[in-house]
Amino acid sequence: MSDGGADAQRLLELLGGKWIAQALSTAAALGVAEALSDGPLAAGELAGALGCEADGVARLMSVLAGLGAVARGTDDRFTLTSLGRELRQDRLGALAAHVGEPSQWDPWARLRDALRSRETAFEKTHGSGLFDYLAVHHDASARYDAAVDAFTRVEARSLAEAVPELAGGGTVVDIGGGRGTLLATLLARWEGLRGVLFDLPHVAERVTERLVGRFGGRLSAVGGDFHQAVPGGADFYVVRHVLHNWGDDEAAALLARCREAMAPGGRVLVVEGVLLPGDVLDTVRLLDLEMLVLTREGRERSKPELRRLFSRAGLKLERVAPLAGFSRLLVGGAG
């Protein structure tokens, strides 16, 4: 029989995940990748560039070297690796920084509370739900938007190639389109497309000048509440990582609004993670816990569960395709 030593070691390694995540997040927030982009620096030189204490930076850099985000040279200077370059703000750095910031990090300490009551861990921590909190905490909202944008840039390029029908032109509505990163990628790739960014009025107003200035009449921003209605007459409705914020009734109702609004022959393009059968430890299953922490009814779903949502909305799930990272594209047409 095993004395449990190997299991104890494995558990200790798993528990150390919080240290790894926070080390990477802190490096992104401090701008370590940007500071090293111009060439190698010793820990003391890096500390000066970052405005931090040298001893702490040296200890952080040792961990980052062990993770493969930086490499230590024989002269004790650190260089950025390909993994470390992803911590730049123009890559996934904003997302990495967001993961470890207090507004997002602290609710996870209340996961156990979320399992005991219908009040979310985020509500217990901050006194309001996620989206109400972001509406009044503008700095946190800006960091949240930047984090979403970082991930969106990765997915948008994949989505632009995964839907060949986009090459034929038409109008695409991005439901909950945020700062317009997805739409801008699609319109830049397919010149025949027109785009409508649909989000809350204050979000749409904030991005209108920048996006319209870039794309002119090809793009407009419309304010509204997708729980009530969505813009009508479009050929494509993109619902990207929106359904997982809501329970089945709200999610199916949103899909039904898109079906009712779309032009004849239109398509609803859903981007979500898909839970695989069995107890597979992957990003989607971990994200499912994130939704439990952040939202009241949000969840990740399996393919059969998503198919049922489509059916309730009067949509036929026509195909499922992998996108970048853990996400899947689900294409629905009128059933």
N, C-alpha and C positions, 0 to 999 in steps of 0.2 A: 504493500500500500504506500502511496505517496505521503510524505510528511507535510505536504501543503506548501513547501518552500517555493516551488515554481509558481503555484497559484498566487501566493502572497506577493511574489516579485511582479507578476503580471498585473495584479490589482494596483500595486504601487505605481507602476508605469502608467496605467490608465488614469489614476487620480492625478497624476502629474500633467494631464492634458490642460488643466486650467493655467498652469504656469507657462506652457508652450503658447497657448492662444494669447495670453496677455503680453508675453514677450514680443511676439510678432505684431500685435496690435500697437504696443507702445513704440516699437521701432518705426512703424508706419506713421503714427501720430507725431513723432519727433522729427521725421524727415531724414532718417538714416540713409535711405536709398538715394535721396536727392543729394545728400552731402557727399556720398561716395561716387556719384555718377561722373565726376570730373577726374577721379583717380584715387589711388589708395591713401588711406589715412591711418595713423596710429590712434589708439583709443583716446589719448590726451588731446590730440589735434581734433578728433571728432567731437569730443566733449566741448571744446572751445567753439566749434562751429555750431553746435546745437544749443549752447548756453546751459550745459548740464555739468554735474560733478564728474570728475575724471574716473574715480573709483567705481561709481555705479555704472558708467558707460562701459568700462572695461569688463565688468561682470556680465552685463547684457550682451556685449559683443561675443564673449566666450560662448554663451548659449546660442546665439545666432549662428556662430561658426559650427557648432555641433549639429544644428538643424540644417545646415547647408545653405543658409541664406547669404552668408559671407564666407570668404576664405581668408585665413591668416597666413601671411607670407613669412619668410625667414627673418625679415626685418621687423616683425610684429606689426606690420600694417595690414589693414583689412581691405579687401576688394569685394565688390559686389558680384554675386553669382547670377545665373539666369533666374533662379528661384527668387533671389533677393530683389531683382529688378521688378518683380510683380508687386513689390511694396511701394513702388512709386505712385504718386497721386494720379498720374495720368494712366495708370493701369488699375490694379486692384487695391491700391493703398488706402483710398477713402473707405472702402468696405472693411479692410482690415482694421483701420483706426476706429471705425464705428463699432465693431464687435466688442471692443474693450472699453468703450467710454462708459461712464457711470450710468447714464440713463438706460443703456441696454444691458450692461453687465450686472447691475445690482438686482434686477428682478429675478435673475436665475437663482439667487440665494433663497428665493421664496417658492421654488418649484414644489417643495413638499406641501406648502400651503395651497397651491393651485390644485393639488390632488385631493384636498379635503373640502373645498368649497367651490362655488361657481364664480367667485370673485377671482379675477386673473391675478397672477403674480405681479404683472405690471401695475394693475390698479392698486394692489396692496402697497406697492413701493412708492408710487407717484400720486395716488389719490384720484386718478382718472384713467380712462382707456388710452391706448396708444395714439389714436388719431386725434382725440380731443387734446391730449398732451402736446402733440406736434403743432396743433393749430395755434397754441398760445406761447409755446417756447420756440421762438424763431431760430435761435442758434442751433438747438437740437434738430429742428426741422431741416435746416440747411445741411447739417451733417448727415441726416437720414437721406435727403435727396441725393447728396454726393455719393453716398454708399450705394444707393440703388442705381445711380448712373454708371458707377464703375462696373457693376455686374451686368447692367443692360448693354453696355458696349460689347461685351463678350457675346451675349446672346443675339444681339441685333444683326451682327454680320452673318451668323448662322441662319437666322430666320429669313434674311433677304434671299438666301440661296435655296432655302428649303421649300419655298412656295413658288414654283415656276409660273403660276398664274399671275403673279405680280408683274411679270414682264409685259403682260398685255395691257397694262394701265388700269385706270379706274380710280376709285376713291377708297382710301383706307382710314378708318376711325380707330384711334388708339384710346381705349377705355381706361381712364386713370393714367393718362400719358405722362404725368409728372412734368419734367423739364424738357421733354421732347426728344430725348436721345434716340429712342427707338425709331420714331418717325423720321428724324433727320437722316438716320442711316438708310432707311428704306427709300426715301426720296432721292438721296444721293446715288443710290445704286440703280434705281429704276426711274428714268427721267419722265416716263409717261404717267407716273403716279401723282395723285393729289392726296393730301393728308389733312385730317382733322384731329387735333389734339383735344380730347374731352376730359375735363377734370373739374374740380371745385372752382368756383369763380375766381377766388384769389390766386389760385395756381395758374389758371389760364391767363389771367391778366398779367401776371408776372413774366410769362415767357413769350407773350405775343410779339412784342417789338423785336426781340432777338431772332425768333424763328421766321417771322414774316420778312424781316430784313434780309434774311439769307435766301429764302425760297420764294419770296414775292407771293403772287396769287396762287401758287401751288399748295400753300399751307395756311390753315386758319386755326385759331384756338377758340374753343367754345366752353363757357362755364356752365355747370349744371350738376345735378345729383343723379348718378346712374341708378340709384335705388328708385328713382321716379321715372326717368325716361332717358333715351340716348338719341343722338342725331340720326335722322332718317335718310334712307336712300343711298347708302354707301354699298360698295361691292365687297369690302372686307372689314370685319370688326375684330380687332386684336384685343384679347382679354388676357393680359400677361401677369401672372402671379397675383391675380385679384381674387379668384375663386377661393383660394386657400385662406383668405381672411374671414370667410363667412361660413355659416352653417348651410345645410343642404337647401333649405327653402329659399334663402336669399340668393345663393349661387344659381339655383335653377331659374329663379325669377329673372336674374340678370341675363342669363343666356336666352331666355324667352324674349326679353326686350330686344336683344340684338337680332334674333330671328325675325321678329315682327317688323323691325326697322329696316332690314337689309333689302337691297334691290333684288329683283328676280335673278336667280342664279348666283346669289351672293354666298359668301362663306364666313363662318365664324372661326377665327384662329385662336385657339386657347393654348397658352404656354403655362405648364405647371410641372412640378415634380410628380412622379408616379411611384407609389409604394409597390415594391415588388413582393411576390408571394413569399411566405416564410419569414423567419426572423433574421433578415439580412441587415447587418449594421452598415448603412450607407448614409450619404448626406441627406437624402429625403427623409429617412426615418428620424434622424437627428433634428431636421427642420420641423418635423411633426411635433416634437417636444417644444421647439421654439414657438410654434403657434399656440401651444397650450400655455406657455408662459406669457405671451404677448396679447392674446385675444381671448374673447369669451367663447366663441363657437368655431373659430378657425381650425383648420386641420389639413394635412395632406391626405390624398385619396389614392386608392388603387384604381387600376384601369376599369374593372367592373363598376366601381362606384362612380367614376367619371362618366362612363357610358350611360349609367342610369340618370345622371344629371342631364346629359344631352337629350335623352329620350323624354324626360319630363318637360324639357323646354321645346319639344317638337323638332329637335335636330337629330339627324342621322350622323353618327360618328363614322366618317369616311376613311380616315387613315390616322395612324400615329407614327411619328418619326422622331428620332433622337435629335436634340439640339446640342449646343455647347454645354459642357459641364453635366449637371444631373438632370437637366430639364428635358421635357418632351413636348413636341408640337402635336396637338390634337385638332384635326380639321373637321368641322361640321357643316353640313348643308341642310336645306329644308327637308324634313322627313316626309 
